[in-house]
Every structure is written in C-alpha cells, then in structure tokens.
Amino acid sequence: MFLSFFSNNTFSQCPTLSGDDKVCISTTEIYSVQSGMTNYVWTYSGGTLNSGGSTSDDTLTLDWGSVSGTYDITVTYDEAAACGGTVTAVLSVEVNSKKGTPSVENVTYCQNEASVSLINSVTSSTSNLLWYSVSSGGTPIAEPTPDTSSLGTTSYWVSKEGGGPSCDSERAEIVVTVGDLEDPTASNPADINVQCLGDVPSVDITVVTDEADNCGTPTVTFISQTADPAINDGTITRTYRVDDGNGNTIDVTQDIIIDDTQDPTASNPADINVQCLGD
C-alpha cells in the first residue's frame, strides 16, 4: 500500500487513507480517511463513483472498471488538530484481472509410500499459488506434502494468487488417495502341448512368473480348470488368480492342448503253415 500525506504545516501523527490497495476488476471497494474533518475533495481514476466522495464525506466507494492497471485515489481536507491546515493523502491502487483456475491432477499413494509436494499435481503454471485445506474461506497453508501413513482420502485446494483476495482464482481440488487402487499385473502362462490325457501336468501356480503390483508382491492361486476331454484330443483351460491383498485381482489362463499326433504301433503276426485249405 502506498500512502502519502502533504500538509502546509509540520507532519505529526496524521490519519491514513485506508482501503484495499490490491483489488480485482469489476469489484466495489470502500476507502476512508479521518472522520469529522471539513472540505473533503476526492479525486480518482480507473473507477466510477458508487457512493460518498462529497465535500462532507470521509468515505469513497468505487466500482472498479474492467481495465487492469495502477490508479491513484487522492483526498484533501482541512485538519485543524494533529496535522493542522490542509492535508492531502494519496493511495495507489493496483487493479488486477481475476486469475484462471489452476489445472490439477489427483494423486494416489500406497500406504507408507514416500510422497512429494502437491505442486507436482499442478499441470498449469505453478507460480503464485495459494494452498488451502478447505474449499472456501480459511487462510492459506504451506505447500502440502501428503501424509501416507493412514489409508483414506484427503482433499487439498489450490488457487492462483491474483494481487488481492477478490482477484484470486477459483480453487481447484486435489484428492490424495492413500491405498492401492490399481490391479496387479501378470501375463498368461505359455500354453502346454501334450500327446495324451495322461501327460497333462499337475496344477502349478509357479507357471505364473511375472506377477507384479504397484504396492507390493501379489499372490497367485489356482481357481479352476475346464473338464478333461473324453478322448486324447481337446483343450484344458486352467485359471489362476493374481491378488494384491488390497481388493484388486486379475485372472490369467493357461491352455493345455491335448493332440495325439502319433500313429499307433503294432507288429505283423507270425506266419502260419497248414497242409490243406481246409486247415
């Protein structure tokens, strides 16, 4: 806030011209000086008179226009006590455009995972940000780094500082989730080809070799298989489940293909010698 006072006598404990010196376009603000004086003369630029501002008024209400910039409000009045004579007070007011709402992304952490500042969740400009723990009202807080020790969700809000509260942007919500919301991953095991039903191997969870999860090591269990074919020709499909222990699962399958491609074998029977055709 820039205030200046001029008097035709020695300066001493002069009153101030008070009001918000950082405002937003198209807002209404009130400015005031010491009451009970005489011959108030107000001059101003950048706004239009809403009320006050006469020679008997110690207040001036301005409707600021739609053009940003720095504008001066000046008032002179007769002050016969502390300062004596005619006093001039000047207030320079910075009129700003309302800022755009930041673009943000929600973030998810595993429990007890190392976290980083939420400024990394802002995808637009990260300069002049104001952080809050409430959606409206309240006072700004320090730039948050989420606590991941407890499962659940926590919301923070961020706005763009606009050179005065009335010109700050709307607040954008960032939801921080502590918990595993992602499915584990795994590939379907390679198919197995056998000749006969009797060659089908036993169930084996170790055929799933690349199971993984973002929050730890998942477990693999056997779920089911289709019925054995009646002959040595067909497919058995086995299903294995990959579970991360946090309610997220996927199923993978392995086909065991039974295909008898080998001819049967036999020897020629021994020759028989007889005496007669009737034998």
C-alpha angles and dihedrals in degrees: 000000000000114000127174131179131194127189135172087229135052114301114249131159091324118185120253134241101237133197141097111307093191114056141154127249116266094023130123120234135179123221125189144180136189112319127226097041128120140236098027112188115189126193127176145156136207096040143059128242115262099171142330121026098123126128089265098044123098089189135064124194115200132190103213115222133231098267119089121221143100117293134180129231113198129186130178126188142157112267114182100175125053099005100020125207125028117343126200121198125186127193121188111212123200110213113198138185117248110262125239120253113263118250111237144176129217117240135214127201133184114241111282091004115147109261133203134213116290089236083086088065092059109094097184128059112324098202123114096007125169119206127207139180092210132057094235137009120007127099129283118271132204118282102282128237107190123243109231099184095101131049117243142065131293127186127215128181130214132191137178115254109238106187096273134021094264090057099047114115125252113277121259118211122229114194114207113200120194107198141066112284097158126093118238118249134232139149126239108262116250116272119257122221120204135170100221139027089243090061094063108119124231121265109283123182090194089075084082099078109163105049112150141163136193093235104040143308116324127214128238124217134175113247110176148315135216120255121281113259116252093236135029092275124081146061132278114201118203122196123209124187125218112205125186093196093242099087097276120117141163130191125223127190138212124198120214106199117204111199121158103208098161123096118235117256133228139155126236110261118250117272119258124216120204135172100224140023089246089058 
